[in-house]
Amino acid sequence: MFILSCAGAIGIDSIPEALPAVTSIIVKVIQFVVPVLLIIFGMLDLGKAVTAQKEDEIKKGQQTFMKRAIAAALVFFVVSIVTLIVNVLANATGEDNNSMTECLDCFIQNNGSC
């Protein structure tokens, strides 16, 4: 079965029904697994630095942990940021906001708005 409503919003004839489902799963895995892994690796680096008991390594471990924590937060919020940008651009350009937002929701959240 093909999805026609969202396909028309992005200018193509049809989209396979499985594509939004697979995309949604990939986005959710990236959104939750990558930040957790970044935090875990940051904690391991910081733990290694603390057990070495050298002031320079501890400072370096803290900096690495902070960079990874910031990267984890950015990865977690990237979906919200992209959704916000699409909504702002759709409103600014006068495009049909509902179709673009529904298409984005279809691919990111797979909420049946296709």
C-alpha angles and dihedrals in degrees: 000000000000132000112230106171097062092038091059090053092060096039104255132110103239145353123208111248093233094058097074091045093052092043091051092052092049092049092050092048091050092044095054109021099047095054091047091050092047091052092047093049090046091052091049091051091048091047091052090050093049093049090050087059094210116135094219093051092047091053091047090048091051092051092048091049092050092049091050092047091052091047090050091052091049092050090048093051098039092098092054091046092051091047091050092049093049091049093048093047092046090052093045095049094043093237121152098282096192096058094047093045092047091049091050091048089048093057100036103037101017088217096159095259091126 
